Amino acid sequence: MVDDDRERGRARWDDGLIARRAAEKAAVAEERVPAKPQEEEDALPPLGGSYGGPLRRRLDALHELVGLSRTRVDSEALAEAGRVLDEAAARQRLSSRHTVIAVAGATGSGKSTLFNALAGVPVSETGLRRPTTSAPIALSWSEGSAGLLDRLAVPSRLRRRPLAGGAGDTELQGLVLVDLPDHDSAVTAHRDQVDRVLGLVDAVIWVVDPEKYADAALHERYLRPLAGHAEVTFVVLNQIDRLGTEAADLVLDDLRRLLDEDGVALGEHGEPGATVLAVSALTGEGVPELREAVARFVQERTAPERRIAADIDAAAARLRQAYVAEGRAGLDERARDAFTDRLAVAVGAQAAGEAAERVWRRGAIRACGTPWLRLYRWYERMRAHGSTDPRLEVPVEDELTARQRVEQAVRIVADEASRGLPVPWAQAVREAAVRGAEGLPEALDELTVSMGDPAARPPRPAWWPAAVLAQAVMTLLQIFGALWLVGQIVGVVEPGLLPPVLVMLGGIIGGPLVEWACEGAVKGPARRYGQEAERRLREAAAACGRARVLDPVAAELMRYREVREQYASVVGSRPPASRIVVGGGRSGPSRLGATRAGARVR
C-alpha cells in the first residue's frame, strides 16, 4: 500500500516542466555515477534498529517507573512518559538509516527558500502570499523512508526526491527533510501540524530572520520548552544578505545570547549543543556550511537516539516533583519506638505494670502485716468510701480515650513517614497507615483481654508462709502477754509485771518489724513483676501495631525507594554525544561571537 502511494506520488510529481527536467538530470547522473557494489549495499544498516547501552537502560527504567507508579502518580503526569515510550517504540520499528529533520520557522523567515536551497531546486512553494506552505512537504535522499513519512502523515503527493545530486548526493544519503507550515500562521490547523510533526522528527532546523529572531512566540513556545533538545537543534539566521557584515555579527551574537537565556546549550568549544549558523538562502551564502553540518549530523546516525534521550530528559524533568524527596524520607528507629510507646500508653501497659506491682506489694502487706494495722486500714477505706465530702472526691481528668490515643499515634507516625516525600507517595503512605488503623483499637482491646489482668492473681514467693507464721507468732505473743497481765490483775496468776510486759513488747515491736522486713523484701520482686507485665503488654501492642500499620507503611516506603531508583536510572548520565560544530558569520568559518557562559548542557 505504501509503495502504491509512493508510485502515485511520483506520477503526480512527473507532471510538469520541473519534473521533466529532473528526470533528464537524473538520467544523466545515472550514466555518470557508477552503480554501487553489492557488498556495499549489503553493508547498509537494515530497516529498523535497536536501542542499546545507556538509552536502552533508560527506556527500560522509564517503563518500569510508569508501571510501578500507575496507582500512585496522577495519570496526567505519566502521560508524557507514556508518550515517550510509545514514540521510542514506534521510531525503533522504522528505518534506522534515515534521519528526519524538520525545517521550521515563522512567516516570512525564508524557510521554504532555504529548504529549496538545500534541495538544489524549488521543491517547496515560495512567494509573498501568507501562509505559503500549508502542509508538510518531505524530501528524501534515499529509499526506505516511506514508513517514517507515514508516521508524519505526509501525503504521498507531497513526497519528493532531490533533483540536484540525485542518488549520487552521497553526503546527504539517509536525510529526510520536511518543510513545515509557519509556526505563527494565522490558520490554527497549520500551527497544529507544526506542533504534531515537531514531536515526531529526529531534529529541527529553526529558521529565523533579522526581524523576528527575538520573537517571544518562538522563544517561549518552542525554543525554551525544547531547550533540552539542543543536540538535535539547528538555529539558522537567514537573510543576512539584508545586513552588513558588522550588523550580521551583532545580530548573530544577540541570537546566541537569547538562546543562552532560553537554556539552549550552544555547541561551542567541542561541547554538545545546538548548531548556530548565519546564511542567505536567496544568495546561497552560508548554505554550503549548513549543508555540510547537516551532512555530518546525518552520517553520524545518532539523531533518533539523541532525540529520544532528550525526550526522556524532558519527561523526567516533568516527573521530578513526583519522585524526588526533600531530604531524608522514611521511618527511623526513633519514630518506630515513639509509635510503640504511644500504643503502649493507649493499651495502658505502664498502668497495668504499676497496678501489678501495687497488687503484689499489697498482697505482701496483707499477708505479713499486723492484724491491728489491717483493721485500721479497713476502717479508713470504709470511711473514705462512705464519705460525702466533696473535697475527698477524685477529680475527673480530661484524658484521651484509648481509641483517640491510637488514632493520634497512627496520625503522628504517618506524618513522620511521609515527611519530605513527594505528594503522591506521601498520600500513599498516609492511606496505608489509615487503612491499617481501621480496627486497630478493637484488636488492641482483644489483645489486652486475651492476655488477662496481670494484677488479678499475682504469684507469691516461697518465703511468704514463713513471714505469715512469724507475724502470727508476734500476734500470739501480744495476746499471750495481755492475758498474762489480766490473769495477774484477776489474781489467777502470780503477780510479776515485767515478764508479761516483755512478752507484749516483743509481740508489739516484732509485728511491725516483720511487716517492714516483708515490705522491703517484696519491693524488688514486685517491681520486676510489674515491669514484666508492662513489657509483655507493650510487646504485644507493638506487634499488633507493626503488623497493621508499620509494615504497610514500610511497604509503601520500599515501593517509593524502588521507583526512586528507577527514576535515578531514567535521569542517569548519558554518554557524550558526537560533537556538533558551531558556525556563523558571512563566509567560511564563522566567529563564535557571544560566549557560552551560563549555557546549560542537557
Residue pairs with C-beta under 8 A, 6 or more apart in sequence:
2 146
2 147
2 150
3 146
5 146
5 156
6 146
6 156
6 159
8 156
8 157
9 155
9 156
9 157
9 158
9 159
12 157
13 19
13 157
13 160
14 20
14 23
18 121
18 122
18 163
21 163
22 121
22 163
25 163
25 164
25 166
26 163
26 166
26 167
29 165
29 166
29 167
29 168
30 166
30 167
32 168
33 166
33 167
33 168
44 97
45 96
45 97
45 301
46 96
47 94
47 95
47 96
47 97
47 144
47 147
48 92
48 93
48 94
48 95
48 96
49 92
49 96
49 304
50 56
50 92
51 59
51 88
51 92
51 305
51 308
53 575
54 572
54 573
54 574
54 575
55 305
55 308
55 309
55 312
55 574
57 569
57 572
58 309
58 312
58 569
58 570
58 572
58 574
59 85
59 88
59 308
59 312
61 566
61 567
61 569
61 570
61 572
62 81
62 84
62 85
62 312
62 315
62 316
62 566
62 570
63 85
64 566
65 81
65 319
65 323
65 563
65 566
65 567
65 570
66 78
66 81
66 82
66 85
68 559
68 562
68 563
68 566
69 78
69 322
69 424
69 563
70 78
72 424
72 425
72 428
72 559
72 563
73 319
73 322
73 424
74 322
74 424
77 318
77 319
77 322
78 319
80 314
80 315
80 318
80 319
81 315
81 319
83 315
84 308
84 311
84 312
84 314
84 315
87 199
87 200
87 308
87 311
88 308
88 311
90 151
91 202
91 304
91 308
93 147
94 147
94 148
94 151
95 144
95 145
95 147
95 148
96 301
96 304
97 142
97 144
97 174
97 301
98 140
98 142
98 144
98 145
98 148
98 174
98 175
98 176
99 174
99 175
99 176
99 202
99 203
99 297
99 298
99 301
99 303
99 304
100 145
100 148
100 152
100 176
100 178
100 200
100 201
100 202
100 203
100 303
101 175
101 176
101 177
101 178
101 201
101 202
101 203
101 204
101 205
101 234
101 294
101 297
101 298
101 303
102 136
102 178
102 180
102 197
102 198
102 201
102 203
102 204
102 205
103 111
103 112
103 114
103 115
103 118
103 177
103 178
103 179
103 180
103 204
103 205
103 207
104 111
104 180
104 183
104 194
104 198
104 204
104 205
104 206
104 207
104 222
105 111
105 180
105 182
105 183
105 206
105 207
105 208
105 209
105 238
106 182
106 183
106 184
106 208
106 209
106 212
106 215
106 217
106 218
107 130
107 131
107 182
107 184
107 185
108 130
108 209
108 211
108 212
109 207
109 208
109 209
109 212
109 238
109 239
110 207
110 209
110 238
110 239
110 281
110 282
111 133
111 179
111 180
111 205
111 207
111 238
112 124
112 125
112 126
112 132
112 133
112 179
113 126
113 238
113 281
113 282
114 205
114 207
114 236
114 238
114 279
114 281
114 287
114 290
115 123
115 124
115 137
115 139
115 177
115 179
116 122
116 123
116 124
116 126
116 281
117 281
117 284
117 287
118 139
118 177
118 287
118 290
118 291
118 294
119 139
119 160
119 162
119 163
119 164
119 177
120 162
120 163
120 164
120 165
121 162
121 163
121 164
123 137
123 139
123 160
123 163
123 179
124 133
124 137
124 179
125 132
125 133
126 132
130 182
130 185
130 186
131 181
131 182
131 185
131 186
131 187
131 190
133 179
133 180
133 181
133 182
134 181
134 187
134 190
135 154
135 155
135 158
135 181
135 193
136 152
136 153
136 154
136 158
136 178
136 179
136 180
136 181
136 193
136 197
137 154
137 158
137 160
137 178
137 179
138 145
138 149
138 152
138 154
138 158
138 159
138 160
138 176
138 177
138 178
138 179
139 160
139 161
139 162
139 176
139 177
139 178
139 179
140 149
140 159
140 160
140 161
140 175
140 176
140 177
141 161
141 162
141 167
141 169
141 172
141 173
141 174
141 175
141 176
142 167
142 173
142 174
142 175
145 176
148 176
149 159
149 176
151 200
152 178
152 197
152 200
152 201
153 196
154 178
162 169
162 172
165 172
171 291
171 292
171 295
171 299
172 291
172 294
172 295
172 298
173 298
174 298
174 299
174 301
175 294
175 295
175 298
178 197
178 201
180 193
180 194
180 197
180 198
181 187
181 190
181 191
181 193
181 194
182 190
182 194
183 191
183 194
183 217
183 218
183 221
183 222
184 191
184 215
184 217
184 218
185 191
185 194
198 204
198 222
198 226
201 307
202 232
202 303
202 304
202 306
202 307
203 232
203 233
203 234
203 297
203 303
203 307
204 226
204 229
204 232
204 233
204 234
205 234
205 236
205 290
205 294
206 218
206 222
206 223
206 233
206 234
206 235
206 236
207 236
207 238
208 215
208 218
208 235
208 236
208 237
208 238
208 255
209 237
209 238
209 239
210 237
210 239
210 240
210 242
210 243
210 247
210 251
212 218
213 237
213 251
213 254
213 255
213 258
214 254
214 255
214 258
219 258
219 262
223 235
223 259
223 262
223 264
224 262
224 263
224 264
226 233
226 314
227 262
227 263
227 264
227 265
227 600
227 602
228 263
228 310
228 313
228 314
228 317
228 602
229 307
229 310
229 311
229 314
229 602
230 264
230 265
230 266
230 267
230 272
230 273
230 274
230 310
230 602
231 265
231 267
231 272
231 273
231 274
231 306
231 310
231 577
231 580
231 602
232 303
232 306
232 307
232 310
233 264
233 274
233 275
234 274
234 275
234 276
234 277
234 290
234 293
234 294
235 255
235 259
235 264
235 274
235 275
235 276
235 277
236 276
236 277
236 278
236 279
236 290
237 248
237 251
237 252
237 255
237 276
237 277
237 278
237 279
237 584
238 279
238 280
238 281
239 280
239 281
239 282
240 248
240 251
240 278
240 279
240 280
240 285
240 286
240 586
241 280
241 282
241 283
241 285
243 251
245 586
248 278
248 585
248 586
249 584
249 585
249 591
249 593
252 276
252 278
252 584
252 585
252 590
252 593
253 593
253 594
254 594
255 276
256 266
256 276
256 593
256 594
256 596
257 594
259 266
259 274
259 276
260 266
260 594
260 596
260 597
260 598
260 599
263 599
263 600
264 273
264 274
264 599
265 271
265 272
265 273
265 274
265 596
265 599
265 600
265 601
265 602
266 273
266 274
266 276
266 582
266 596
266 599
267 273
267 274
267 275
267 276
267 579
267 580
267 581
267 582
268 582
268 592
268 596
269 596
270 579
271 579
271 596
271 601
272 576
272 577
272 578
272 579
272 580
272 601
273 580
273 582
273 596
273 599
273 601
274 580
275 293
275 297
275 580
275 581
275 582
275 583
276 582
276 583
276 584
277 286
277 289
277 290
277 293
277 582
277 583
277 584
277 590
278 286
278 583
278 584
278 585
278 586
278 590
279 285
279 286
279 287
279 289
279 290
280 286
280 287
281 287
285 586
285 587
286 583
286 585
286 586
286 587
289 583
289 590
293 580
293 581
293 583
296 581
297 303
297 580
300 578
302 577
302 578
306 577
309 574
310 602
312 570
313 571
313 602
315 570
316 567
316 570
316 571
319 567
321 422
321 423
322 422
322 423
322 424
322 425
323 422
323 563
323 564
323 567
324 422
324 564
324 567
325 420
325 421
325 422
325 425
325 560
325 564
326 420
327 420
328 420
329 417
329 418
329 419
329 420
329 421
329 557
329 560
330 417
330 557
331 413
331 416
331 417
331 550
331 553
331 554
331 557
335 413
335 416
335 417
336 413
336 550
338 412
338 413
338 416
339 409
339 412
339 413
339 545
339 549
339 550
340 538
340 541
340 542
340 545
342 405
342 406
342 408
342 409
342 412
343 406
343 409
343 444
343 538
343 541
343 542
343 544
343 545
344 350
344 534
344 537
344 538
344 541
344 542
345 405
346 402
346 405
346 406
346 409
346 441
346 444
346 541
347 402
347 444
347 447
347 448
347 537
347 541
348 402
348 448
348 537
349 534
349 537
349 538
349 541
350 534
352 453
352 454
352 455
352 533
352 534
352 537
353 454
353 530
353 531
353 532
353 533
353 534
353 535
353 537
354 530
354 534
355 454
355 455
355 530
356 454
356 455
356 458
356 529
356 530
356 533
356 534
357 526
357 527
357 529
357 530
357 531
358 455
358 526
358 530
359 455
359 458
360 458
360 522
360 525
360 526
360 529
360 530
361 519
361 522
361 523
361 526
363 458
363 460
364 464
364 518
364 519
364 521
364 522
364 526
365 515
365 518
365 519
366 374
367 460
367 464
367 467
367 468
367 518
368 464
368 467
368 468
368 470
368 471
368 514
368 515
368 518
368 519
369 471
369 515
369 518
370 471
370 474
370 475
370 511
370 512
370 515
371 475
372 511
373 512
373 515
384 392
400 408
402 441
402 444
402 445
403 441
406 437
406 440
406 441
406 444
407 437
407 441
409 545
410 433
410 434
410 436
410 437
410 440
410 549
411 433
413 433
413 549
413 550
413 553
414 429
414 430
414 433
414 434
414 553
415 430
417 429
417 433
417 553
417 557
418 425
418 426
418 427
418 429
418 430
419 426
421 429
421 560
425 556
425 560
425 563
428 556
428 559
428 560
429 553
429 556
429 557
429 560
432 552
432 553
432 555
432 556
433 549
433 552
433 553
435 552
436 548
436 549
436 551
436 552
436 553
437 548
437 549
439 548
440 544
440 545
440 548
440 549
443 544
443 548
444 541
444 544
447 540
447 541
447 544
448 537
451 536
451 537
451 540
454 529
454 530
454 533
454 536
454 537
455 533
458 529
459 529
461 522
461 525
463 521
464 518
467 514
467 517
467 518
470 510
470 514
471 511
471 514
471 515
473 510
474 506
474 507
474 508
474 510
474 511
474 514
475 507
475 511
476 507
477 503
477 504
477 506
477 507
477 510
478 504
478 507
478 508
478 511
479 507
480 503
480 507
481 500
481 501
481 502
481 503
481 504
481 505
481 506
481 507
482 500
482 504
484 493
484 499
484 500
484 503
485 497
485 500
485 501
485 504
487 493
488 494
488 495
488 496
488 497
488 500
582 590
582 592
583 589
583 590
584 590
584 591
584 592
584 593
585 591
